[in-house]
């Protein structure tokens, strides 16, 4: 039981430390899915950022940082700023027909 608790604690800490960059990289080629993923990451950041603000490992700060990166991604997706980059990426990596 002790190893299970330690394993879950380590997994949660790893997720907390990686969570601020997840909204920037998830679904990079889909505007709609990227927008919803950013909103989901923001909601999780708000939930855990408030609840874990005074934890021993200070993981609340990482979830609060995720709120800012999620809002940036959601605004970029809603405004269509990233669509120009996606089109350039698709044209550059398109396979020739024939």
MOURGI-V233842 format. One record per helix or strand of 2 or more residues. SS is the DSSP state (H for helix, E for strand). FROM is the first residue (numbers start at 1). LEN is the number of residues. Records with the same first field share a line. If there is no record, write none. Layout:
SS: FROM-LEN + FROM-LEN
This chain:
H: 2-24 + 31-21 + 60-20 + 83-10
